[in-house]
């Protein structure tokens, strides 16, 4: 797993949601797909080849935080779709929101994996 690429891809979700909220993107976010934690590259890895790291003390936490992040991101994407853009924007732009906390946690754990195992 290229952990640096996973970090970049993961952090780009906040940018995609912000652009969708601002109406500055033609990117259509599929909520039904976003809610699933096993369809993105990191999710495929976590539920597949990444299982070889299951003995790492933070692996299970990464799986859980990643799944919760997808739920939070999908909830915000749904808000945007319903026209609740001010609410969505507030959740996207604060570290104290569930999305913000989960994003920081996933990135932090991935950085630890990158330090311990390097990018492959």
MMTF fields as JSON, N, C-alpha, C and O atoms, coordinates in Angstrom:
{
  "mmtfVersion": "1.0.0",
  "mmtfProducer": "UNKNOWN",
  "numBonds": 479,
  "numAtoms": 480,
  "numGroups": 120,
  "numChains": 1,
  "numModels": 1,
  "chainsPerModel": [1],
  "groupsPerChain": [120],
  "chainIdList": ["A"],
  "bondAtomList": [4, 2, 8, 6, 12, 10, 16, 14, 20, 18, 24, 22, 28, 26, 32, 30, 36, 34, 40, 38, 44, 42, 48, 46, 52, 50, 56, 54, 60, 58, 64, 62, 68, 66, 72, 70, 76, 74, 80, 78, 84, 82, 88, 86, 92, 90, 96, 94, 100, 98, 104, 102, 108, 106, 112, 110, 116, 114, 120, 118, 124, 122, 128, 126, 132, 130, 136, 134, 140, 138, 144, 142, 148, 146, 152, 150, 156, 154, 160, 158, 164, 162, 168, 166, 172, 170, 176, 174, 180, 178, 184, 182, 188, 186, 192, 190, 196, 194, 200, 198, 204, 202, 208, 206, 212, 210, 216, 214, 220, 218, 224, 222, 228, 226, 232, 230, 236, 234, 240, 238, 244, 242, 248, 246, 252, 250, 256, 254, 260, 258, 264, 262, 268, 266, 272, 270, 276, 274, 280, 278, 284, 282, 288, 286, 292, 290, 296, 294, 300, 298, 304, 302, 308, 306, 312, 310, 316, 314, 320, 318, 324, 322, 328, 326, 332, 330, 336, 334, 340, 338, 344, 342, 348, 346, 352, 350, 356, 354, 360, 358, 364, 362, 368, 366, 372, 370, 376, 374, 380, 378, 384, 382, 388, 386, 392, 390, 396, 394, 400, 398, 404, 402, 408, 406, 412, 410, 416, 414, 420, 418, 424, 422, 428, 426, 432, 430, 436, 434, 440, 438, 444, 442, 448, 446, 452, 450, 456, 454, 460, 458, 464, 462, 468, 466, 472, 470, 476, 474],
  "bondOrderList": [1, 1, 1, 1, 1, 1, 1, 1, 1, 1, 1, 1, 1, 1, 1, 1, 1, 1, 1, 1, 1, 1, 1, 1, 1, 1, 1, 1, 1, 1, 1, 1, 1, 1, 1, 1, 1, 1, 1, 1, 1, 1, 1, 1, 1, 1, 1, 1, 1, 1, 1, 1, 1, 1, 1, 1, 1, 1, 1, 1, 1, 1, 1, 1, 1, 1, 1, 1, 1, 1, 1, 1, 1, 1, 1, 1, 1, 1, 1, 1, 1, 1, 1, 1, 1, 1, 1, 1, 1, 1, 1, 1, 1, 1, 1, 1, 1, 1, 1, 1, 1, 1, 1, 1, 1, 1, 1, 1, 1, 1, 1, 1, 1, 1, 1, 1, 1, 1, 1],
  "groupList": [{"groupName": "UNK", "atomNameList": ["N", "CA", "C", "O"], "elementList": ["N", "C", "C", "O"], "formalChargeList": [0, 0, 0, 0], "bondAtomList": [1, 0, 2, 1, 3, 2], "bondOrderList": [1, 1, 2], "singleLetterCode": "X", "chemCompType": "L-PEPTIDE LINKING"}],
  "groupTypeList": [0, 0, 0, 0, 0, 0, 0, 0, 0, 0, 0, 0, 0, 0, 0, 0, 0, 0, 0, 0, 0, 0, 0, 0, 0, 0, 0, 0, 0, 0, 0, 0, 0, 0, 0, 0, 0, 0, 0, 0, 0, 0, 0, 0, 0, 0, 0, 0, 0, 0, 0, 0, 0, 0, 0, 0, 0, 0, 0, 0, 0, 0, 0, 0, 0, 0, 0, 0, 0, 0, 0, 0, 0, 0, 0, 0, 0, 0, 0, 0, 0, 0, 0, 0, 0, 0, 0, 0, 0, 0, 0, 0, 0, 0, 0, 0, 0, 0, 0, 0, 0, 0, 0, 0, 0, 0, 0, 0, 0, 0, 0, 0, 0, 0, 0, 0, 0, 0, 0, 0],
  "groupIdList": [1, 2, 3, 4, 5, 6, 7, 8, 9, 10, 11, 12, 13, 14, 15, 16, 17, 18, 19, 20, 21, 22, 23, 24, 25, 26, 27, 28, 29, 30, 31, 32, 33, 34, 35, 36, 37, 38, 39, 40, 41, 42, 43, 44, 45, 46, 47, 48, 49, 50, 51, 52, 53, 54, 55, 56, 57, 58, 59, 60, 61, 62, 63, 64, 65, 66, 67, 68, 69, 70, 71, 72, 73, 74, 75, 76, 77, 78, 79, 80, 81, 82, 83, 84, 85, 86, 87, 88, 89, 90, 91, 92, 93, 94, 95, 96, 97, 98, 99, 100, 101, 102, 103, 104, 105, 106, 107, 108, 109, 110, 111, 112, 113, 114, 115, 116, 117, 118, 119, 120],
  "secStructList": [7, 7, 2, 2, 2, 2, 2, 2, 2, 2, 2, 2, 2, 2, 2, 2, 2, 2, 2, 2, 2, 2, 6, 7, 7, 7, 7, 7, 7, 7, 2, 2, 2, 2, 6, 7, 6, 6, 1, 1, 2, 2, 2, 2, 2, 2, 6, 6, 4, 4, 4, 4, 4, 6, 6, 1, 6, 6, 2, 2, 2, 2, 2, 2, 2, 2, 2, 2, 2, 2, 2, 2, 2, 2, 2, 2, 2, 2, 2, 2, 2, 6, 6, 7, 2, 2, 2, 2, 2, 2, 2, 2, 6, 7, 6, 6, 1, 2, 2, 2, 2, 2, 2, 2, 2, 2, 2, 2, 2, 2, 2, 2, 2, 2, 2, 2, 2, 7, 7, 7],
  "xCoordList": [0.853, 0.0, 0.89, 1.854, 0.55, 1.24, 0.463, -0.565, 0.973, 0.276, 0.196, -0.785, 1.209, 1.171, 0.013, -0.705, -0.166, -1.281, -2.615, -3.583, -2.672, -3.915, -4.264, -5.431, -3.252, -3.474, -4.014, -4.978, -3.391, -3.823, -5.251, -6.073, -5.54, -6.879, -7.918, -9.019, -7.559, -8.492, -8.771, -9.923, -7.724, -7.921, -8.639, -9.265, -8.556, -9.237, -10.763, -11.473, -11.27, -12.725, -13.299, -14.374, -12.608, -13.104, -13.165, -14.1, -12.166, -12.157, -13.29, -13.939, -13.527, -14.626, -15.982, -16.847, -16.152, -17.414, -17.579, -18.672, -16.497, -16.561, -16.904, -17.707, -16.303, -16.585, -18.034, -18.683, -18.538, -19.935, -20.873, -21.911, -20.495, -21.307, -21.348, -22.387, -20.207, -20.112, -20.69, -20.877, -20.97, -21.484, -20.411, -20.721, -19.145, -18.042, -17.473, -16.384, -18.219, -17.74, -18.872, -20.023, -18.526, -19.521, -19.436, -20.162, -18.541, -18.342, -19.599, -20.01, -20.199, -21.395, -20.963, -20.325, -21.303, -20.947, -22.09, -23.226, -21.766, -22.735, -22.773, -21.871, -23.812, -23.936, -23.969, -23.359, -24.673, -24.772, -23.415, -23.171, -22.551, -21.2, -20.301, -19.513, -20.419, -19.577, -19.77, -18.814, -20.962, -21.231, -20.502, -20.311, -20.1, -19.414, -17.922, -17.277, -17.392, -15.984, -15.046, -13.841, -15.578, -14.73, -14.625, -14.207, -15.0, -14.937, -13.801, -13.361, -13.326, -12.176, -10.901, -10.933, -9.794, -8.534, -8.127, -7.726, -8.229, -7.86, -8.783, -8.319, -10.063, -11.016, -10.775, -10.847, -10.489, -10.175, -8.951, -8.911, -7.957, -6.737, -7.021, -6.565, -7.771, -8.068, -8.815, -8.584, -9.705, -10.516, -9.902, -10.473, -8.737, -8.056, -6.635, -6.4, -5.682, -4.265, -3.756, -2.777, -4.401, -3.982, -4.195, -3.647, -4.986, -5.237, -3.933, -3.874, -2.895, -1.611, -1.041, -0.139, -1.57, -1.154, -2.109, -2.064, -2.964, -3.974, -3.36, -4.025, -2.116, -1.46, -0.954, -0.582, -0.936, -0.526, -1.547, -2.751, -1.087, -2.022, -3.042, -4.053, -2.795, -3.745, -4.575, -5.396, -4.364, -5.066, -6.588, -7.305, -7.082, -8.53, -9.115, -10.233, -8.359, -8.814, -8.904, -9.827, -7.945, -7.977, -9.201, -9.882, -9.478, -10.651, -11.923, -12.774, -12.049, -13.248, -13.358, -14.435, -12.25, -12.27, -12.555, -13.269, -12.01, -12.231, -13.702, -14.29, -14.295, -15.713, -16.586, -17.531, -16.275, -17.047, -16.89, -17.844, -15.681, -15.469, -16.388, -17.001, -16.488, -17.361, -18.816, -19.531, -19.252, -20.626, -20.828, -21.835, -19.866, -19.976, -19.925, -20.689, -19.038, -18.928, -20.203, -20.671, -20.766, -22.003, -23.165, -24.019, -23.198, -24.26, -24.166, -25.186, -22.95, -22.766, -23.126, -23.765, -22.724, -23.073, -24.59, -25.128, -25.267, -26.735, -27.332, -28.287, -26.766, -27.221, -27.09, -27.995, -25.947, -25.713, -26.769, -27.316, -27.053, -28.057, -29.45, -30.274, -29.706, -31.017, -31.068, -32.083, -29.972, -29.941, -29.582, -29.705, -29.141, -28.755, -27.27, -26.475, -26.924, -25.521, -24.854, -23.673, -25.563, -24.961, -24.596, -23.517, -25.494, -25.202, -24.016, -23.118, -24.024, -22.944, -21.611, -20.601, -21.611, -20.38, -19.799, -18.585, -20.648, -20.176, -19.504, -18.503, -20.05, -19.472, -18.179, -17.293, -18.076, -16.871, -15.706, -14.566, -15.991, -14.94, -14.509, -13.813, -14.899, -14.463, -13.847, -14.351, -12.761, -12.097, -12.901, -12.682, -13.814, -14.593, -15.779, -16.394, -16.1, -17.204, -16.773, -15.583, -17.735, -17.431, -16.521, -15.557, -16.828, -16.012, -14.586, -13.627, -14.442, -13.127, -12.319, -11.142, -12.939, -12.245, -11.832, -10.71, -12.742, -12.448, -11.37, -10.504, -11.433, -10.431, -9.044, -8.094, -8.928, -7.643, -7.16, -5.967, -8.08, -7.689, -7.186, -6.153, -7.917, -7.501, -6.131, -5.246, -5.954, -4.674, -3.55, -2.456, -3.799, -2.79, -2.358, -1.166, -3.312, -2.975, -2.212, -1.24, -2.652, -1.95, -0.514, 0.395, -0.318, 1.041, 1.912, 3.092, 1.313, 2.037, 2.4, 3.515, 1.476, 1.756, 2.886, 3.788, 2.835, 3.877, 5.245, 6.247, 5.282, 6.533, 7.057, 8.249, 6.148, 6.561, 6.883, 7.804, 6.123, 6.226, 6.678, 7.015, 6.688, 7.066, 5.974, 4.992, 6.153, 5.226, 5.676, 6.87, 4.72, 5.078, 4.501, 4.699],
  "yCoordList": [-1.183, 0.0, 1.233, 1.33, 2.142, 3.425, 4.31, 4.893, 4.392, 5.126, 6.618, 7.268, 7.163, 8.584, 8.856, 9.845, 7.977, 8.137, 7.958, 8.651, 7.028, 6.811, 8.046, 8.422, 8.671, 9.897, 10.994, 11.678, 11.156, 12.18, 11.92, 12.836, 10.69, 10.35, 10.578, 11.06, 10.232, 10.381, 11.857, 12.252, 12.658, 14.076, 14.804, 15.839, 14.281, 14.941, 14.861, 15.638, 13.941, 13.859, 15.133, 15.573, 15.724, 16.981, 18.062, 18.863, 18.083, 19.064, 18.8, 19.734, 17.53, 17.184, 17.578, 18.103, 17.321, 17.683, 19.201, 19.716, 19.91, 21.375, 21.942, 22.869, 21.395, 21.864, 21.567, 22.392, 20.404, 20.056, 20.992, 21.405, 21.313, 22.208, 23.614, 24.275, 24.058, 25.404, 25.472, 26.556, 24.312, 24.284, 24.57, 24.904, 24.44, 24.751, 23.503, 23.535, 22.412, 21.169, 20.487, 20.493, 19.905, 19.115, 17.655, 16.802, 17.379, 16.041, 15.594, 16.227, 14.517, 13.967, 12.947, 11.947, 13.192, 12.277, 11.283, 11.661, 10.024, 8.942, 8.526, 7.84, 8.939, 8.677, 7.185, 6.721, 6.427, 4.983, 4.298, 3.297, 4.819, 4.273, 4.778, 4.016, 6.049, 6.67, 6.034, 5.935, 5.611, 5.048, 3.718, 3.294, 3.07, 1.782, 2.004, 2.78, 1.323, 1.512, 0.552, 0.561, -0.27, -1.263, -1.078, -1.995, 0.099, 0.322, 1.26, 1.221, 2.095, 2.959, 2.109, 0.989, 2.651, 1.891, 1.489, 0.348, 2.417, 2.087, 1.007, 0.066, 1.13, 0.134, -1.244, -2.252, -1.286, -2.571, -3.196, -4.4, -2.361, -2.849, -3.326, -4.397, -2.532, -2.898, -4.219, -5.005, -4.461, -5.683, -6.808, -7.893, -6.536, -7.537, -7.747, -8.277, -7.316, -7.536, -6.899, -7.369, -5.85, -5.179, -6.01, -5.699, -7.06, -7.922, -8.514, -8.972, -8.499, -9.025, -8.159, -8.586, -6.936, -6.039, -6.093, -5.226, -7.103, -7.192, -7.261, -6.933, -7.679, -7.728, -6.365, -6.201, -5.384, -4.041, -3.506, -3.645, -2.897, -2.444, -1.394, -1.19, -0.732, 0.292, -0.15, 0.617, -1.375, -1.818, -1.806, -1.24, -2.419, -2.471, -1.077, -0.804, -0.202, 1.178, 1.883, 2.662, 1.604, 2.179, 1.693, 2.487, 0.409, -0.148, 0.532, 0.934, 0.659, 1.264, 2.752, 3.227, 3.488, 4.931, 5.176, 6.118, 4.348, 4.487, 4.251, 5.005, 3.22, 2.935, 4.076, 4.494, 4.573, 5.678, 6.947, 7.709, 7.18, 8.331, 8.26, 9.26, 7.095, 6.945, 7.239, 7.864, 6.798, 7.099, 8.604, 9.156, 9.261, 10.708, 11.479, 12.424, 11.086, 11.767, 11.573, 12.505, 10.366, 10.102, 10.911, 11.388, 11.063, 11.865, 13.322, 13.966, 13.835, 15.211, 15.328, 16.298, 14.358, 14.377, 14.34, 14.978, 13.6, 13.539, 14.906, 15.351, 15.569, 16.918, 17.869, 18.649, 17.785, 18.649, 18.383, 19.317, 17.119, 16.743, 17.231, 17.477, 17.368, 17.85, 19.372, 19.939, 20.034, 21.488, 22.092, 23.304, 21.281, 21.769, 22.132, 21.595, 23.054, 23.365, 24.099, 23.872, 24.956, 25.677, 24.701, 24.797, 23.763, 22.741, 21.889, 21.618, 21.473, 20.63, 21.359, 20.792, 22.613, 23.403, 23.523, 23.426, 23.732, 23.842, 22.54, 22.572, 21.411, 20.122, 19.817, 19.144, 20.303, 20.068, 20.902, 20.439, 22.115, 23.086, 23.159, 24.1, 22.202, 22.236, 20.906, 19.836, 20.997, 19.786, 19.138, 17.971, 19.876, 19.354, 18.509, 17.813, 18.567, 17.752, 16.292, 15.985, 15.409, 13.979, 13.7, 12.943, 14.307, 14.136, 14.622, 13.942, 15.781, 16.329, 15.437, 15.181, 14.964, 14.091, 12.778, 12.307, 12.196, 10.913, 11.065, 10.204, 12.155, 12.4, 12.503, 11.882, 13.271, 13.408, 12.073, 11.773, 11.271, 9.978, 9.023, 8.376, 8.936, 8.053, 8.481, 7.644, 9.766, 10.261, 9.993, 9.596, 10.2, 9.966, 8.497, 8.198, 7.602, 6.174, 5.799, 5.045, 6.324, 6.041, 6.561, 5.923, 7.705, 8.25, 7.316, 7.113, 6.761, 5.79, 4.547, 4.038, 4.06, 2.902, 3.24, 2.429, 4.423, 4.83, 4.867, 4.445, 5.374, 5.432, 4.022, 3.749, 3.132, 1.779, 0.877, 0.064, 1.023, 0.043, 0.648, -0.09, 1.966, 2.625, 2.499, 1.781, 3.193, 3.095, 1.958, 1.769, 1.212, 0.11, 0.327, -0.501],
  "zCoordList": [0.0, 0.0, 0.0, 0.758, -0.843, -0.84, 0.144, -0.2, 1.356, 2.411, 2.108, 2.468, 1.457, 1.088, 0.136, 0.287, -0.845, -1.793, -1.09, -1.404, -0.137, 0.617, 1.445, 1.546, 2.033, 2.811, 1.897, 2.239, 0.742, -0.214, -0.692, -0.726, -1.055, -1.54, -0.448, -0.714, 0.764, 1.877, 2.166, 2.346, 2.209, 2.52, 1.388, 1.618, 0.182, -0.94, -0.809, -1.447, -0.001, 0.171, 0.762, 0.354, 1.703, 2.276, 1.207, 1.176, 0.33, -0.76, -1.746, -2.217, -2.055, -2.966, -2.375, -3.076, -1.093, -0.44, -0.4, -0.634, -0.103, -0.06, -1.432, -1.535, -2.487, -3.844, -4.234, -4.877, -3.851, -4.133, -3.377, -3.894, -2.166, -1.339, -1.931, -1.922, -2.441, -3.018, -4.425, -4.978, -4.996, -6.356, -7.389, -8.533, -6.993, -7.904, -8.577, -9.151, -8.499, -9.091, -9.838, -9.401, -10.961, -11.691, -11.259, -11.77, -10.312, -9.772, -9.03, -8.058, -9.485, -8.842, -7.798, -8.13, -6.55, -5.471, -5.285, -4.999, -5.452, -5.3, -3.83, -3.35, -3.126, -1.687, -1.41, -0.446, -2.241, -2.023, -2.125, -1.45, -2.946, -3.089, -1.966, -1.406, -1.643, -0.623, 0.746, 1.515, 1.059, 2.376, 2.596, 3.736, 1.516, 1.619, 1.864, 1.16, 2.854, 3.2, 2.483, 2.736, 1.596, 0.946, -0.566, -1.272, -1.069, -2.506, -2.918, -4.066, -2.008, -2.309, -2.201, -1.69, -2.683, -2.674, -1.257, -1.026, -0.314, 1.059, 1.608, 2.251, 1.365, 1.853, 1.261, 1.965, -0.031, -0.672, -0.01, 0.243, 0.263, 0.904, 2.332, 2.734, 3.091, 4.483, 4.576, 5.494, 3.63, 3.666, 2.837, 2.723, 2.262, 1.435, 1.917, 3.003, 1.079, 1.358, 2.638, 3.219, 3.077, 4.304, 5.556, 6.613, 5.441, 6.602, 7.141, 8.282, 6.311, 6.797, 7.918, 8.638, 8.066, 9.145, 10.339, 11.211, 10.376, 11.431, 12.829, 13.811, 12.928, 14.239, 14.696, 15.858, 13.792, 14.174, 15.175, 14.957, 16.266, 17.302, 16.841, 17.512, 15.715, 15.256, 14.048, 13.545, 13.587, 12.377, 12.566, 11.741, 13.633, 13.859, 14.038, 13.602, 14.678, 14.849, 13.493, 13.254, 12.61, 11.27, 10.501, 9.853, 10.569, 9.879, 10.384, 9.59, 11.7, 12.29, 11.954, 11.594, 12.071, 11.78, 10.304, 9.958, 9.444, 8.008, 7.673, 6.898, 8.247, 8.008, 8.533, 7.864, 9.712, 10.293, 9.461, 9.306, 8.92, 8.054, 6.841, 6.468, 6.229, 5.06, 5.414, 4.63, 6.576, 7.014, 7.187, 6.745, 7.831, 8.064, 6.744, 6.549, 5.846, 4.547, 3.734, 3.081, 3.772, 3.029, 3.6, 2.853, 4.906, 5.529, 5.077, 4.832, 4.969, 4.511, 3.027, 2.62, 2.231, 0.809, 0.629, -0.275, 1.482, 1.424, 1.774, 1.137, 2.79, 3.154, 1.967, 1.671, 1.297, 0.138, -0.923, -1.51, -1.168, -2.148, -1.796, -2.676, -0.505, -0.033, 0.053, 0.457, -0.329, -0.309, 1.033, 1.213, 1.977, 3.303, 3.298, 4.069, 2.412, 2.166, 3.323, 3.584, 4.011, 5.143, 6.256, 6.841, 6.548, 7.561, 7.144, 7.941, 5.892, 5.375, 5.429, 5.847, 5.007, 5.0, 6.403, 6.583, 7.388, 8.77, 9.22, 9.936, 8.802, 9.183, 8.43, 8.958, 7.224, 6.423, 6.949, 6.969, 7.369, 7.67, 9.121, 9.503, 9.934, 11.322, 11.729, 11.387, 12.456, 12.954, 14.079, 14.404, 14.664, 15.778, 15.32, 16.127, 14.039, 13.533, 13.505, 13.576, 13.401, 13.316, 12.12, 12.231, 10.989, 9.796, 10.046, 9.68, 10.659, 10.946, 11.872, 11.619, 12.938, 13.892, 13.238, 13.423, 12.479, 11.837, 10.764, 10.614, 10.031, 9.003, 9.634, 9.155, 10.686, 11.38, 11.927, 11.874, 12.451, 13.019, 11.941, 12.112, 10.834, 9.741, 9.217, 9.039, 8.974, 8.461, 9.458, 9.058, 10.725, 11.754, 11.778, 11.847, 11.722, 11.731, 10.457, 10.511, 9.316, 8.063, 8.096, 7.566, 8.71, 8.831, 9.682, 9.394, 10.723, 11.545, 10.748, 10.864, 9.947, 9.084, 8.11, 7.897, 7.528, 6.575, 7.26, 6.681, 8.499, 9.248, 9.546, 9.406, 9.958, 10.344, 9.154, 9.218, 8.071, 6.983, 5.647, 4.721, 5.543, 4.294, 3.24, 3.429, 2.152, 1.015, 0.125, -0.111, -0.362, -1.254, -2.636, -3.525]
}
